């Protein structure tokens, strides 16, 4: 394999801390197997940097099977790189050409301050969920599960929305840095189920407010979010959220914080 | 070490209810004055934090990820078991209890397992009410499937992402409590040590992973829900960050560590492709329902799979186990894959793989139906290997996946250190020597939603816990020790990276203490591991600064602990001179070559006690007794 390995030129964003200005640094890697994942390619580079006495590139990752939402790199101008419906950790080097120049950046969004190198702070997403991304049932208070039948299609649609992994690619892709797809996915997941009805209006109002307060932009229908989403969450849920939000606004008092 | 499992007496069916009634409660107005520290936000940790927050306690929740939603429970695919008997197919609490005790090869406590089976039904109710989108039938009621060779259909699921949906449910409940002000989250904060004051757990030492600041946190009880230590093997299906450090620190502070050698090797993972491999990906074992497993009959047959005619194929599971065939339990499937590869009949570039062939099922049912059943798994396989599993057989190989061993806990899930509780995979309690499919999610949520919220308050109300501040002597000492350990690691300035040591450790463990173990190999490992550890402390290289975000430092600190965990795993495997469940000692097998238990000598949990650095740990025993399920030899012929 060593003779057949790929050579790549990398242009990677380095930034010491949130206060540092940061900039691109060029690297070269060799003997890259097409079977490596993108993050394994970065592992190889980091091992080399460490042995040469440098400081390795910091990037977030954890499960490396596309479900935890921890990884997320802006690769050649696309969140999670060139392959659709794929997280960075599930992207493999066979998606690139031998000798290719690859540019790697962190998510760029005002609400996601850079922590170091390719790592950003996505705690704003937790704040949106905290504002109402739940059904208020305490442990022990649940009725027998089959007393609440859910039509199969509703359950399937709800699951389509619930698949969101909270990686933030939708926001990184959006020219307005809008978190509408993320927020809509949670509002729709719960709003499509009978259990989610009692708090449906309140939820839409408070989660949208939290989204705005965190500094995310509004939606102007570019559709970049859906294209970038590694779980193919559909923009139809944004339309659904807007309906919930408008009807709630007409009938409910906004929650006082 | 005193081992008192506090098992309830009397009929098992009412044991948990009676225990709950006998437990003391905490006055609602006093709950907010009690601080409970919970480390880890997976299914057990998040559900415990949410539930204790709802009760009114002051909960501090810690995780190393950037958000509690990312804990590795999220990666579980298959489903969660419950004894609802919605299918009317003969399931019951007793049957789930029976299957779990038997599946664990009679190495778990009956009372714990019975409680687990009982509470399984409450879990489904709870999660449904939270909005977990479980699969539904056309009538709108909950769907179930049969899983892992079970004869009843008791596994609830959300497509292939059940762990994700259950974890997001628990995370939502947790965030609701954060909003209510009962829970405070410390993300990107890793536990470095446990603080003990007057013999009881009163706090932890942590490191802020962004600033590098090391500080301590005081409380009235500490709950560890930090998952398993399968990453000791380096290559495993665990997340890259999953580690054994929190439990290991607790062990070194005096908590017993039970059955460390019970490590589950999952049969259906995608094989290793090269030295660069950083983790292994599991594919749901439901694939074995329709896929046939085979290797060439002849050693070194390198023909492409589709060109090997029927008469040259060995469907070894079907041949050896005509009744269960490809659906034998995980440990049996894994061991047999290893055996045929050891014989030189493995497939793929490395020779470490077996074929999982859907040709005959596609012929029989049509490609459409196979697509409906497993489409997402075929896609995942293609993404990773660039091969089309509909056209050529998939290649699979076993990988380290889950550990049944963990910190010893009593019936209240309290460790041998008072005030230190352990939930989920981190404890050793319910799966015996082998865990059945779809049971890990059940146990994590059972511990977190129902057991800990009952037992921790009882501890708080029956213990004298004077007010304590984190500038007392014990806290300062523990912080000082943690700081000097970090300093020591930073100053080694050697020539090898943490990953290179970790890889070597993993290979040692995999070769000598993996799917099959023998005395000679284990003894070899017991020489090699301390030598490697010594080299590690002389020659590891940590770049960067400790007062900064430093992923190499995080790694090296965890690998330092894995080096010690590995030795305990091997010690336990060496002392347990029987085969049971996932622990297969080549010296202990039946005439047909299957695992053979030795109930006369080993019907017990081994509880290891730390005796000091570089001293052999003490092996204590908790005897097991079986009153409801009579131990028998497992047979899948």
Interface residues (C-beta under 8 A of the other chain):
Chain A: X1 X17 X33 X34 X35 X36 X37 X39 X40 X43 X44 X47 X49 X50 X51 X53 X54 X55 X56 X58 X60 X61 X62 X63 X64 X65 X66 X67 X68 X69 X70 X86 X90 X92 X94 X115 X116 X119 X121 X122 X123 X125 X126 X129 X130 X131 X133 X134 X135 X136 X137 X138 X139 X140 X141 X142 X143 X144 X145 X146 X148 X149 X150 X151 X152 X155 X156 X158 X159 X162 X163 X165 X166 X189 X190 X193 X195 X196
Chain B: X47 X50 X51 X54 X65 X66 X67 X68 X69 X70 X71 X72 X74 X75 X84 X86 X122 X124 X125 X126 X128 X129 X130 X131 X133 X134 X135 X136 X137 X138 X139 X140 X141 X142 X158 X159 X161 X163 X164 X165 X168 X171 X172 X173 X175 X176 X178 X179 X185 X187 X210 X237 X239 X240 X241 X273 X274 X276 X277 X278 X279 X281 X282 X380 X383 X384 X385 X386 X449 X450 X453 X495 X497 X499 X500 X541 X543 X544 X548 X549 X551 X552
